[in-house]
Amino acid sequence: MRSETAEVVPRPPASIELGDIRVQTPVILAPMAGVTDAAFRKICREFGELPLREVPDLSNAPAGLYVAEMVTARALLEGSDRAWAMVQPDPTERIRSVQLYGTEPTSLAVAAGILVDRRIADHVDLNFGCPVPKVTRKGGGAAIPWKRDLFAQIVTQVRESVDKAASVQGRNVPLTVKMRIGIDDDHVTVFDAARIAQNAGVDAVGLHSRTQEQYYSGRARWEWITRLKEQMSIPVFGNGDIFSGQDAQDMLDQTDCDAVIVGRGCQGRPWLFSEITAKLWNLPEPARPTLRQVRDVLLQHALLTVEHSGNEDRTMREMRKHVGWYLKGFAVGGESRRNLNLVTSLEDLETRLNELDLDQAYPPSAEGARGRAGTPKKPHLPHGWLDSQQLTEEEREGLKAAEDGVSGG
């Protein structure tokens, strides 16, 4: 998927040091529930590394970090098979990045320590940005930073636990946090929370430049990333509306952030990482894939997912959303789309895809925003949550319900 252009001299972007990790390309795959499993991470990372085939390997993370979908600490500690399957890395992963979600400091700390001790995690990220009502109405996700004492307890205890487990192995495992601007424009939390995290020894802060109320609607407000960067002495990662290589470069230039986090923009479009890498390294821009090439990537994605899960039927049901994302913009009739949404096997998927006009060029309508967007949503929070920024004992008891389930998304 590479275009034939005149030779361009690579220009390495500024690297980022996070513990034992040297991130040479300032790009991070955002952890997305039900999306960034081991198979998808592998495909995204390989695309990110594709433009660097002729460039010397300058770091242990040459094309950035690729973070696993968030998993609840409680599910790990209770021995959930599904939860432990979610954090198992692909054998080829260079850096094993895991995002934890939870509301109880001790559980999060113990789970993080176990992941480091078992060498499942070379990098731990904490989720304080999830806006999903089922999470926030119980005080989790984007609701947590409003309670300064709870937030401080979580980051402090997890930092201590990660350091303790890593020191035994002679490692330095970075801890990062990801958050939003705040609950809404009247309840901004990012600056206080970021300072608390920095003082607790967190290695970097990621900001999705929307509030919880904004959900995924409208435009991300990059100016908040700029404001945060001006106040921090640790790296700041910017998140929101990265849909092209130029978007990534623009965010870095406009906000002075240290790295960009890519979420919805790569859904059904893992080659976005090759575009971003090429842009940031001053390498030739990759050509957009034909439908035939998209089919090949989609089949590889499905095959890898089946291999990791060991359950073809369940995997094919979960792949249906990916199929829709991969085919966005291409001329695919309604009947074909319906048939593809009913596939139950790899063989069936390949047969249905081969029935399409595979010689189609990449359509312009496939570019730009993708994934969920919608409209702003009234924040769902526990009763009385905004009355105080200190956690009450009653609220602390109620938080235990926020950790039900395996994935926080």
C-alpha positions in Angstrom: 0.0 0.0 0.0 2.9 2.4 -0.7 3.1 5.0 -3.3 6.0 5.4 -5.7 7.6 8.8 -4.9 11.0 10.3 -4.9 13.3 9.2 -2.2 12.9 11.2 1.0 15.4 11.4 3.8 13.8 10.2 7.1 13.5 12.7 9.8 13.0 10.9 13.2 10.6 12.7 15.5 11.5 13.5 19.0 11.4 10.3 21.1 9.8 10.0 24.5 11.3 8.2 27.5 8.8 6.4 29.7 10.6 4.2 32.3 12.4 1.5 30.3 10.5 2.4 27.2 11.8 4.6 24.4 8.9 5.6 22.2 10.4 6.7 19.0 7.2 7.6 17.1 4.9 9.7 19.3 1.8 7.7 18.6 -0.4 5.7 20.9 -3.3 3.3 20.0 -6.1 4.2 22.4 -7.5 1.3 24.5 -11.0 0.7 23.1 -13.4 -1.7 24.7 -14.3 -4.5 22.3 -11.8 -3.3 19.7 -8.1 -3.3 20.7 -7.7 -7.0 21.3 -4.4 -8.7 20.6 -5.2 -9.3 17.0 -6.1 -5.7 16.2 -3.1 -4.4 18.1 -0.8 -6.6 16.1 -2.2 -5.4 12.8 -2.1 -1.7 13.8 1.5 -2.0 15.1 2.7 -3.8 11.9 1.2 -1.0 9.8 2.9 1.6 12.1 6.2 -0.1 11.6 5.7 -0.6 7.8 7.2 2.7 6.7 10.2 2.1 9.0 11.3 -1.1 7.3 14.4 0.6 5.9 15.1 2.7 9.0 17.3 1.4 11.7 15.4 0.2 14.8 16.1 3.1 17.1 14.0 2.0 20.1 12.0 -0.7 21.7 8.8 1.1 20.6 9.8 2.4 17.1 6.2 2.9 16.0 4.6 3.9 19.3 2.6 2.2 21.9 -0.4 -0.1 21.3 -2.6 -0.4 24.4 -4.9 -3.3 25.2 -8.6 -2.7 25.8 -9.4 -1.7 29.3 -10.0 -4.4 31.8 -11.4 -4.1 35.4 -9.1 -4.8 38.3 -11.9 -6.6 40.1 -12.4 -9.1 37.3 -8.7 -9.9 37.2 -8.5 -10.4 41.0 -11.6 -12.6 40.9 -9.9 -14.8 38.3 -12.2 -14.2 35.4 -11.0 -16.2 32.4 -12.3 -13.6 30.0 -10.5 -10.8 31.8 -7.2 -12.7 31.9 -7.6 -13.6 28.2 -8.0 -9.9 27.4 -4.6 -9.0 28.9 -2.7 -11.8 27.3 -0.3 -10.2 24.8 0.5 -11.3 21.3 3.9 -13.1 21.3 5.3 -10.5 18.9 4.3 -7.4 20.9 7.3 -5.3 21.6 5.9 -3.5 24.5 3.0 -4.9 26.6 0.7 -2.0 27.4 -2.4 -2.7 29.6 -5.1 -0.3 30.7 -6.8 -0.9 34.0 -10.2 0.4 35.1 -11.6 0.4 38.6 -12.8 2.6 41.5 -11.2 0.9 44.5 -7.6 1.9 45.1 -6.4 -1.3 46.7 -7.9 -3.5 44.1 -6.3 -1.4 41.3 -2.9 -1.4 43.1 -2.9 -5.2 43.6 -4.0 -5.9 40.0 -1.4 -3.6 38.6 1.3 -5.2 40.7 0.3 -8.7 39.6 0.4 -7.7 35.9 3.9 -6.3 36.3 5.1 -9.3 38.4 3.8 -11.7 35.7 5.5 -9.6 33.0 2.1 -9.2 31.3 2.6 -5.4 31.5 5.6 -3.3 30.5 3.4 -0.2 30.8 0.3 0.4 32.9 -2.4 3.0 32.0 -5.3 4.0 34.3 -8.7 4.9 32.8 -10.3 8.1 34.1 -11.9 9.1 30.8 -14.7 6.6 30.1 -18.0 8.6 29.6 -20.3 5.5 29.2 -23.3 6.0 31.5 -23.2 2.4 32.9 -19.7 3.3 34.3 -20.1 7.0 35.3 -23.5 6.6 37.0 -21.7 4.3 39.5 -18.9 6.9 40.0 -16.3 5.3 37.7 -14.4 6.4 34.6 -14.7 10.1 33.9 -16.5 10.7 37.2 -13.5 9.8 39.4 -11.3 12.9 39.0 -14.1 15.0 40.5 -13.3 13.3 43.8 -9.8 14.5 44.4 -9.1 12.3 47.4 -10.2 9.1 45.6 -8.2 10.0 42.5 -5.1 10.7 44.6 -5.5 7.4 46.5 -5.7 5.5 43.3 -2.7 6.9 41.5 -0.6 6.9 44.6 -1.3 3.3 45.5 -1.0 2.0 41.9 2.3 3.9 41.5 3.7 2.3 44.7 2.5 -1.2 43.7 3.9 -1.0 40.1 7.3 0.2 41.5 7.5 -2.5 44.1 6.8 -5.3 41.6 9.1 -3.8 38.9 12.0 -3.2 41.3 12.2 -6.9 42.1 12.8 -7.6 38.4 15.2 -4.7 37.9 12.7 -2.9 35.7 11.3 0.6 35.5 7.6 0.2 34.4 5.9 3.5 33.5 2.4 4.4 34.8 0.2 6.8 32.8 -3.3 8.1 33.2 -6.0 9.0 30.6 -8.7 11.5 31.4 -11.1 14.1 30.0 -11.5 17.8 30.5 -14.0 17.3 33.2 -17.7 16.4 33.8 -18.8 19.4 31.9 -17.6 23.0 31.4 -18.8 23.9 34.9 -17.0 21.0 36.5 -13.5 21.0 35.0 -11.1 18.4 36.6 -8.2 18.0 34.3 -5.7 20.5 35.8 -6.1 19.4 39.4 -6.1 15.8 38.5 -3.0 16.1 36.3 -1.1 17.9 39.1 -2.1 15.2 41.6 -0.9 12.5 39.1 2.3 14.3 38.5 3.0 14.6 42.2 2.3 10.9 42.7 5.0 10.0 40.2 2.9 9.2 37.1 5.1 9.2 34.0 2.6 10.9 31.6 -0.9 12.2 31.3 -3.3 11.6 28.3 -6.1 14.0 27.7 -9.2 13.3 25.5 -10.0 17.0 24.9 -13.8 16.6 25.4 -15.8 16.6 28.6 -17.9 13.7 29.8 -21.0 15.7 28.7 -19.6 16.0 25.2 -19.2 12.2 25.0 -17.8 11.8 21.4 -19.8 14.7 19.8 -18.6 17.8 18.1 -15.0 18.7 17.7 -12.3 17.9 20.2 -11.0 21.0 21.8 -7.3 20.8 21.3 -6.7 24.1 23.1 -7.2 22.3 26.4 -4.3 20.0 25.5 -2.2 23.2 25.0 -3.2 24.5 28.4 -2.4 21.3 30.1 1.0 21.0 28.4 1.9 24.5 29.7 1.3 23.4 33.3 3.0 20.0 33.2 6.6 18.9 33.6 5.8 15.3 32.5 4.8 14.3 29.0 1.3 15.1 27.8 -0.5 13.0 25.3 -3.3 14.5 23.2 -6.4 12.6 22.2 -9.4 13.6 20.0 -10.1 13.7 16.3 -7.0 12.1 14.8 -8.2 10.8 11.5 -5.1 11.3 9.2 -1.4 11.7 9.3 -1.9 15.4 8.9 -4.2 15.5 11.9 -1.5 13.9 14.0 1.1 16.4 12.8 -1.3 19.3 13.4 -2.0 18.3 16.9 1.7 18.0 17.8 2.4 21.4 16.2 -0.6 23.2 17.6 -0.6 21.9 21.1 3.1 21.1 21.7 1.9 17.8 23.2 4.4 14.9 23.3 2.4 12.3 21.5 -1.0 11.7 19.9 -3.5 9.1 21.0 -5.5 7.5 18.1 -8.9 6.0 18.8 -12.0 5.9 16.6 -10.0 7.0 13.5 -8.4 3.6 13.1 -11.5 1.5 13.4 -11.6 -0.5 10.2 -8.6 1.5 9.1 -5.4 0.1 10.8 -3.3 1.5 7.9 -3.9 4.9 9.5 -0.8 4.1 11.6 1.4 3.8 8.5 0.1 7.2 7.3 0.9 8.8 10.7 4.3 7.2 11.0 5.2 8.3 7.4 4.0 11.8 8.1 5.9 12.2 11.4 9.1 10.7 10.0 9.0 12.7 6.7 8.6 9.5 4.7 6.6 9.0 1.5 2.9 8.9 2.1 1.4 5.4 1.7 -1.1 4.9 -1.0 -4.7 4.2 0.1 -5.7 0.5 -0.2 -8.0 -0.9 -2.9 -11.0 -3.0 -1.8 -8.9 -6.1 -2.6 -6.2 -5.0 -0.2 -8.8 -4.1 2.4 -10.3 -7.6 2.0 -6.8 -9.1 2.7 -6.3 -7.1 5.8 -9.8 -7.9 7.1 -9.3 -11.6 6.5 -5.9 -11.4 8.3 -7.6 -9.6 11.2 -10.4 -12.3 11.4 -7.9 -15.1 11.3 -5.7 -13.7 14.0 -8.7 -13.1 16.2 -9.9 -16.7 15.8 -6.4 -17.9 16.6 -6.2 -15.8 19.8 -9.8 -16.6 21.0 -10.0 -20.2 19.9 -13.7 -19.7 19.2 -14.6 -19.1 15.6 -18.3 -18.7 16.0 -18.0 -16.0 18.8 -15.1 -14.3 17.0 -17.1 -14.0 13.8 -20.0 -12.4 15.6 -17.6 -9.9 17.2 -16.0 -9.2 13.8 -19.2 -7.9 12.3 -18.7 -4.4 13.6 -15.2 -4.4 12.1 -16.5 -5.6 8.8 -18.8 -2.5 8.6 -15.9 -0.2 9.5 -13.6 -1.8 6.9 -16.1 -1.4 4.2 -17.1 2.1 5.0 -17.5 4.2 1.7 -17.1 1.3 -0.7 -19.8 0.4 -3.1 -21.3 -2.6 -1.3 -25.0 -3.3 -1.9 -27.5 -3.7 0.9 -27.9 -7.4 0.4 -24.2 -8.0 0.5 -23.9 -6.0 3.7 -26.7 -8.0 5.2 -25.1 -11.3 4.2 -21.7 -10.1 5.7 -23.5 -9.3 8.9 -24.6 -12.9 9.2 -21.3 -14.7 8.6 -20.4 -17.4 11.1 -17.1 -18.7 9.8 -13.8 -17.6 8.2 -14.7 -19.5 5.1 -18.1 -17.8 4.9 -16.5 -14.4 5.4 -14.0 -15.0 2.6 -16.7 -16.2 0.3 -18.9 -13.2 0.9 -16.0 -10.7 0.5 -14.9 -12.3 -2.8 -18.4 -11.6 -4.2 -17.7 -7.9 -4.0 -16.2 -5.7 -6.7 -12.6 -5.9 -5.3 -11.1 -3.6 -7.9 -12.6 -0.5 -6.3 -10.2 2.3 -5.4 -10.2 3.6 -1.9 -13.2 6.0 -1.7 -12.8 9.6 -0.4 -15.9 9.0 1.8 -13.9 6.4 3.8 -11.7 9.2 5.1 -12.5 11.4 8.1 -14.4 10.7 11.3 -15.7 7.2 12.0 -17.1 5.3 15.0 -19.6 6.7 17.5 -20.2 10.4 17.7 -23.8 11.4 18.3 -24.8 14.4 20.5 -23.8 15.6 23.9 -25.3 13.5 26.8 -26.4 14.6 30.2 -23.7 13.3 32.6 -24.9 10.2 34.5 -23.5 10.4 38.1 -24.3 9.0 41.5 -26.9 11.0 43.4 -25.2 14.1 45.0 -21.8 13.3 43.4 -21.2 16.9 42.5 -22.0 18.3 45.9 -18.5 17.8 47.1 -15.1 17.0 45.7 -14.4 14.7 48.7 -15.7 11.2 48.8 -18.2 10.3 51.5 -18.3 6.9 53.2 -21.7 6.2 51.6 -20.3 7.0 48.2 -17.3 4.8 48.8 -19.5 1.9 49.5 -21.5 2.6 46.4 -18.4 2.6 44.2 -18.0 -1.2 44.7 -20.8 -1.7 42.2 -18.9 0.3 39.6 -16.5 -2.6 39.0 -19.1 -5.2 38.0 -18.2 -6.9 34.7 -14.9 -7.4 32.9 -14.5 -4.5 30.5 -15.1 -0.9 31.5 -16.5 0.2 28.2 
